[in-house]
Each structure stands twice: as C-alpha cells, then as structure tokens.
C-alpha cells in the first residue's frame, strides 16, 4: 500500500508530459509561476516550578513555488529551513526541531470547475488530519453547496516557526478519509466524515456549523473504534473513544466572544487525534486529557493590534486543571508582523508552569 502513492504520482507526471509539450511551454509555465514564503524569528521559554527553565530562539525561512496552470495541471514545491540561535539548556532546540530543513511540498495537481486532485507532499487541513502529508487528495464540487473530499495519506510531518519533524509513516497502511460538506441553508454547514487506518483506528463523526451576522453555533460528535493491537506510550491498549463539542460565539461592538464545552468518554478520545485536530482550543492544557473541558475566549482588534484571551478548565474525577492564555499581535506593514503569546497553567495533576512565545515574521 505504501508504494501506491509514488506509483500513482509517477503515472500522473508521465501522462501529463504530453499536455505540457502540446500547449503551453514548460518555460512559460515556470516563468509565470508564483513564489511565496516567509522569513521568521521565534523565541520561547517555559518556566516549570521546581525545575530548570527550558527554551530556545530560532530563525526559520519558508519558500514555496507553484507553476502556472497548463490545461488545469500545475507543479508545486516548497521547503522550510531552520537554525538555532540560542537555547536555555542543551537539547532544548532539538526537542522541537528534529531537522535543519525539510521539503514540505512536492506535488502535481489538476483542477477544473468541479474537481481538484493533488498528489504528493502537500498541506492538509481537515477536521482530524493536518500539517504536511504525502497523500493523494481529491475534492469534488458537484454543486455550489456540496463539497466532497476523498484522501489517502501515507506519511506526515510538521514544519513551522516553532517546530519541525521528519516525515514518518502514519500507520503501516496509511489512512483514508472521506469528508463531505453540505450547506443546507445559508450559513448552515453539515459535515459528515469517516476516517480509516487499517489495524489502528476507524472513526466517524458529524459536525454542524451555523454562522450569521449576529452569532454562531457549533455542534459536533465523533466516535472511534480502535484495533486491539493499538497501544499507548505505556503499552496499554487504547480503548474506543468519543468526543462531543459545543460552541456558541458572537461579536459585539467589535469584540468577538466564544464559549465552548468538550466532553470525552471516561476512556478518552480513542486515538482520533493521531493525525491532527481542529477542536482543541487550548495552547498547552490538552482538552482530550480530560472528561470535561470548559472554555471561554475573547478577541478584540484596535488599529493594527489584535488582542486575545482564553480561559480553559479541564476536569477529570477530582482533578481540575486550568489554563489562561493571553495573546497580542501587531502588523507593522502588510508583510511584517509580530505576535506575543503567554500561557499560564495551574495544575492539580502535575507541576504548574508558564510559557512565553514571541514571533516576528516577514511574509512575501
């Protein structure tokens, strides 16, 4: 199964070579391509009570290039490189950066009015799969209010201003995804989905989002079925799990407000977050480590400054852990921006700690 992705990608490249030669020249396609990327500096420090501080600073650069489209076909490539500037203790930088550079994008795509297919290394942002993946993704839009995405991913990696990991197998046989979005009425999107990773975990869910000019609501439920051979870090079998998520949000005189609740069953989420997630709003707390998580968030923009605050409380049996995160962002120009994030955790389950992160980035 692992070899299927490279075989299919090679076949697509070979079959499209005549398309490039017969119409729009390769030279013109590359000349009219688009370049994007960023140059960033990042600093973070973690202060744990009773332990040594940890932290580092790093400079990173990302560069992406995509050719112009030829009869719907295009090529894309990109990489991210990072360099250690300072670290509090030996190994702090390597704890978050597994490499000094990573090719994040390397794909061929085809797109028309109804269908988009991308094969190769690409960035994916679905409900339970994210970051960079070696995958084949097809998005079908049969009508204006329906989108169906089918994906197969074999390997996954992360790369950003504060971390980098190597591409590693998702499972022995990869993971399959079927995700559909249907806008039943204006503002209401219904999102059923199904994920399957052989000999690991299968899960399905249904999400409903409603947003108007006045308020928004989210209701979400998902359930997993794990294979008996799936183990956690301690060697214990990971049990079947489920998650419920509800959120209400509104905007008043320029202030964005949100209140939410996340519930998992007593045995946890059942490995559904193995490939990524878009539910957990916390920076450090980890909503899936608790049976119940309550959170509230507020955000406000004034001039070019973005201010935000999050409070979250996770509860499990008699444990109540809390997180407060404060954020500020400022845009010096359309391309140059800075972000500051401070998180404080008050924990009954382990030692309290706080984390400060700052990033300056120039995007082009």
N, C-alpha and C positions, 0 to 999 in steps of 0.2 A: 504493500500500500504506500510506503514512503516514497518509492521510486515513481509512482504515478504522476506526482506533481511536476517533477523535472521532465518526464517524458512528454506530458501534455504540453508543457510550456515550450519545449523544443519543437514540437509539431506545429504549434501556432506560429512560432517565429519562422519556420521553414515555409509554411503555407502562405504566409503574408509577404514573403520576399518579392514575389512577382507583383504584388499590389504596389509596393513601393517603386519598383522599376518601371511599371507601365504608366503611372500617372504623375505624381508629384515627386521630384527627385529627392534622394536622400539628403543631398547637400542643402537644398532649400528647406527641408523639414527640420534639419538641425539648426540652420541659421535663424529660423523663425520660432525656435523653441523658447521656453520661459525658464528663467533662473530665479530661485527663491532661497531664503535661508536666514540665518541669524548668527550674531556674534554675542556671546553672553559671558558674564562673570557671576559666579554663585558662591555664597558663603552660608554655612550653617553651623550651629553649635548646640549641643544637647547637655543640659545640666541635670544629672541624676543625684539625688540626695544620698550622701554616704559613699559615692563612687567618684572616680575621676571624670572630668568633663571630656566629651568627645566632640569632634568637629573637623571641618576642613574648608578650604576655599579652592575653587577650580575655575579654569577658563575653558569654555567649550565653543565649538563652531559647528553649525549645520549647513549643509549645502545640498540643494535639490535641483534637478534639471529634468524638464519634460519636453519632448519634441513636439512640433506642431502635428496636428492630426492629418493623416492621409487616408482618405476614404473611411474614416472612422477609427483607424489604427494609430496608436502612439506608443512611444517608449519612454520609460521614466527610470531615473537612477538618483540615488542620494546617499549621503553618509553623514555621520556625526563623529567628531573627534574631540577629545577632552585631555586636559593637562592639569596635574596637581600643582597648586600654588603654595598652600600651607596645610598643615594638619596639627591638631591638638596633641594626638598620640600616634605613634607608629601604627599604621594599619587602618586608621580611620577613613582615609580616602579610598583605599582598596576595598573597604567594607561596602561601599556604594558603587564603585566603578570597577567592573570586572575586566575591562579592557581599555585601551587608549584610543581606539577607533572602531567603528562598526559601519558596515554598509547596510543601511536601513531600508533602502528602496532599490529594487531591480526588477521591473515588471514590464509586461506588454499588455496593452488594453485595447478593447474595441468598444465603440459606443455609437448608438443611433438613438432615435427618438423614444424607443421602447425598451432597449436593452443596453446594459453596460456589463462587460466582462473584463476582469483584471486577473492576470496570472503571474505569480512571482512574489517577491518581497514587497509588502505594502502595509500601510497603516489601516487598522480596522477599528471601528468604534460602534460596537453593537452592545446590547444590554449586558451580556456576560462574556464578551471577548473584546480585548483591546490591545493597545501597543502595536508593535510591528510583527507581522506574521508572514511566513512562507505559505501562501494559500492561493486558492482559486475562488474568486467571489463573483457571483452573477446577480445583478439587480434588474428585475423586470418590472416595468411600469405599464401595465395593460390599460390603465385609465388614470385620470388626474388624481383620483382619491385612493388608489391602491398601489402599493409597492411591495414586491416580494423579493427577499434576498435569500439566496442559497450559497453556502460557503463550505469549503473544506480546508482546514488548516493543519499543517504537519509540525511546524516549529514556530517558536515565539521568542521575542527579545524585547527589551526596553532600552530606550535611549533618550536622554533629556539633559537639562542643565544640572540635575542633581543625582543622576544615576545612569548606569549603563550595564547591561547584562548581555551575555553571548546568546546566540540563537540555540535553543535546546528543544528536543522533542516534546510536544505537548503530551502525547501518550505514545505507546508502541504503534498504534494505527491511526493517529491523528484524531481530529474532532470534526463532526459535521454539524452544520447549523441551518435551520430553516426559520426565517423571521419574516413576518408579514405585518404591514401597517395599512389600516383602513380608516379613512376619515369619514365616519358615518354621517356626521353633520358638521357644520362649520365650527372649528375649534375642538372637536372631539375626535381623538385618535385611538383606535383599538389596535392593540399589538399582541397577537398570539405568537408563540415561538416554541421551538423544540431544539435541544442540543443532544448530541450523542457522541460519546467517546468510548469505543469498544473496550471491554474489560476494565473500565474505570467508572464512569458515571453517565447516566441519562437523566435529563430533566426537562421539564416543560413549564410554561407559565403564561399568564395573561395579564397585560398591563393596559390601563385606560388613563389617558391624559385629557383633561379639558382645560382650555385656556381662553379667556375672554379679555376685554379691555379692563375689566374690574378685578377679576380673581381667577385663580387656577386651582385644580384639584388633581390628585393622582391616587389611583388605587391599583395595587399590584400584588399578585400571588404567584408563587413558584414552588414546585415540589421536585425532589430528586430521588433517584433510585441508584444506589451505589453497588458496585460489584464486590463480592466477598474478598477479593484479593487486594482491594484498595486500602492502604494503611496510612496512618498519620505519622508524624515525626517520632512518636514513641512506640511505633509498631502496632498500635491498636487499630482494629477495623473501623473505618469511617462509616457511621450509620446513615441511613436515609435521612434526609432533612427537608425543611421547608422554610419559607420566608414570606412574611406579609409586610407590605409597606403602604402607608397612607401619608399624604401630604396635602396641606392647604396653604395657598400663597396669595398675596395681594400686593398692590402698590398704592401707597397713599402719599400725596404731595411729594413725589419723588423718592419716597422711602420704600424699598422692597422688603416685604416680610414673609417668612415661611415658618410653619410649624409642622413637625412630622413625627411619625411613630414607626419603628421597625420591630418586628417580632419574629423570632426563630423558635422552632420547637426545642424541647429540652436536650435533644441530641445534636443540635446545631443546624447548620445550613446544608450539610451533606455534600461538600466539595463543589458546590455550584460556582464559587468564586475562584476556581482553579485557574481560569484563563482571563480574569478581569471582571469588573463590575461597574455599574453606573448608579448604584443605590446609596452606598455608604457615604454620608456627607462629612464624616469626621476626618481629621488630619492624622491623628495618632491613636485614638481610642480603639477603633475597630468595632463597628456595630455588630458584626457577626459573632463576636466572642461573648455575647450576652443574649439572654432570652428576650429582654425588652430594652429598647433604646428610644429615648425621647429627645427631640432636638428642636431648637429654635434658631433662626438665622435672620439677620438684618443687614441690609446694604444700602449705601447712600452715595450718590455722586455729587460732588460740588466742584465746579470748574473742571479741571483736568485731574482731580483727585478722586479715587474710588476707596471708600471706607466700608469695611465689613466686620461682622462679629458673629460667632457661632457658639452656642452652648449646647452640650450633649451630655446625657446621663445614661449610662448602661447599668442594667440591673440583672443579677442572676443569683438566685436563692437569697442570701442575706447580704450580698455584695452590691455596693453602689459606687461606681467609678464615674468621674466627671471630667469633661474637657471644656476648656474655654480657648477659643482661637480668635485672635484679632488680626485683621489684615488691612494694609494700605497700599494703594498703587498710584503711580503718578506718571503721566505721559509728558515728557519734555517736548517731543515733537511727534509727528505721525509714526515715526520709525523707532524712536528712542524712548524706552520706558523703564521704570524701576518698580519693584514690588518688595514689600516687607511683610513677614508673617511671623506671629508669635503664638505659640501654643503652650498652655499650662494644663497639666493633668494632676488631679487629686485622686489617688488610687487606694482602695482598700485591699485589692488583690495583690498588689506589689508596690514597690517604692515609687513615690511621686517623682515627676521630672518635668522639665520645661524644655522647649526647643525654639530657637530663633533662626529664621532663614531670610536671606536677602538676595535679590537677583537684579542685575542691571542687564538689559538686553537691547541690541540694535537689530531690527528685522528689516530685511530687504526682499 
